[in-house]
Amino acid sequence: MSARNQPPEDPNSKKPAVTFFTILQSVFSSFIGIQNNANRKRDFESGKFRHFFAAGIIFMVVFVVALWLGVKYLIATAA
């Protein structure tokens, strides 16, 4: 079915709000592989790509730095 055959969306229908917490929850869930279909659908329908992209990059950098510092600490204390 094409987009032209779809009924117009009701302007009064509200999409679920994507908050800062839900963005963090979605990014963390997707990083460890437990994101469910309902949340993924909510994110794609009402979230903005740049918010999820930025949160993903920040989470990845924090994770890599924490991992690097943890390994560095373990190597320093093992000697």
One Martini backbone bead per residue (centre of mass of N, CA, C, O) as a GRO file, in nm:
protein
   79
    1MET     BB    1   0.096   0.037   0.024
    2SER     BB    2   0.070   0.354  -0.023
    3ALA     BB    3   0.082   0.677   0.097
    4ARG     BB    4  -0.178   0.776  -0.060
    5ASN     BB    5  -0.376   0.543   0.083
    6GLN     BB    6  -0.356   0.682   0.340
    7PRO     BB    7  -0.470   0.804   0.607
    8PRO     BB    8  -0.484   1.070   0.776
    9GLU     BB    9  -0.345   1.210   1.030
   10ASP     BB   10  -0.403   1.281   1.353
   11PRO     BB   11  -0.327   1.578   1.510
   12ASN     BB   12  -0.426   1.475   1.810
   13SER     BB   13  -0.224   1.263   1.803
   14LYS     BB   14   0.006   1.125   2.024
   15LYS     BB   15   0.328   1.083   2.064
   16PRO     BB   16   0.567   0.949   2.220
   17ALA     BB   17   0.790   1.067   2.427
   18VAL     BB   18   1.133   1.168   2.396
   19THR     BB   19   1.364   1.145   2.632
   20PHE     BB   20   1.659   1.145   2.779
   21PHE     BB   21   1.615   0.871   2.921
   22THR     BB   22   1.515   0.710   2.668
   23ILE     BB   23   1.774   0.746   2.510
   24LEU     BB   24   1.965   0.608   2.709
   25GLN     BB   25   1.812   0.340   2.719
   26SER     BB   26   1.831   0.273   2.415
   27VAL     BB   27   2.137   0.280   2.385
   28PHE     BB   28   2.206   0.070   2.600
   29SER     BB   29   2.029  -0.160   2.488
   30SER     BB   30   2.171  -0.172   2.206
   31PHE     BB   31   2.460  -0.232   2.307
   32ILE     BB   32   2.356  -0.515   2.458
   33GLY     BB   33   2.095  -0.640   2.288
   34ILE     BB   34   1.777  -0.552   2.433
   35GLN     BB   35   1.604  -0.426   2.226
   36ASN     BB   36   1.284  -0.363   2.165
   37ASN     BB   37   1.037  -0.315   1.934
   38ALA     BB   38   0.874  -0.088   2.069
   39ASN     BB   39   1.115   0.106   2.120
   40ARG     BB   40   1.216   0.122   1.831
   41LYS     BB   41   0.958   0.239   1.713
   42ARG     BB   42   0.948   0.493   1.888
   43ASP     BB   43   1.220   0.611   1.799
   44PHE     BB   44   1.154   0.630   1.486
   45GLU     BB   45   0.884   0.806   1.516
   46SER     BB   46   0.983   1.038   1.764
   47GLY     BB   47   1.275   1.059   1.703
   48LYS     BB   48   1.602   1.182   1.667
   49PHE     BB   49   1.883   1.098   1.517
   50ARG     BB   50   2.096   1.295   1.650
   51HIS     BB   51   2.042   1.208   1.943
   52PHE     BB   52   2.124   0.907   1.912
   53PHE     BB   53   2.401   0.953   1.788
   54ALA     BB   54   2.525   1.120   2.017
   55ALA     BB   55   2.476   0.915   2.244
   56GLY     BB   56   2.640   0.685   2.113
   57ILE     BB   57   2.913   0.828   2.100
   58ILE     BB   58   2.939   0.897   2.398
   59PHE     BB   59   2.913   0.608   2.506
   60MET     BB   60   3.155   0.493   2.352
   61VAL     BB   61   3.374   0.677   2.471
   62VAL     BB   62   3.326   0.609   2.768
   63PHE     BB   63   3.376   0.306   2.740
   64VAL     BB   64   3.667   0.314   2.626
   65VAL     BB   65   3.793   0.482   2.855
   66ALA     BB   66   3.717   0.290   3.086
   67LEU     BB   67   3.865   0.046   2.974
   68TRP     BB   68   4.146   0.173   2.957
   69LEU     BB   69   4.169   0.253   3.260
   70GLY     BB   70   4.128  -0.032   3.373
   71VAL     BB   71   4.374  -0.163   3.238
   72LYS     BB   72   4.586   0.033   3.341
   73TYR     BB   73   4.537  -0.031   3.641
   74LEU     BB   74   4.589  -0.338   3.635
   75ILE     BB   75   4.882  -0.317   3.533
   76ALA     BB   76   4.993  -0.136   3.766
   77THR     BB   77   4.899  -0.345   4.006
   78ALA     BB   78   5.056  -0.616   3.906
   79ALA     BB   79   5.369  -0.530   3.972
   0.00000   0.00000   0.00000
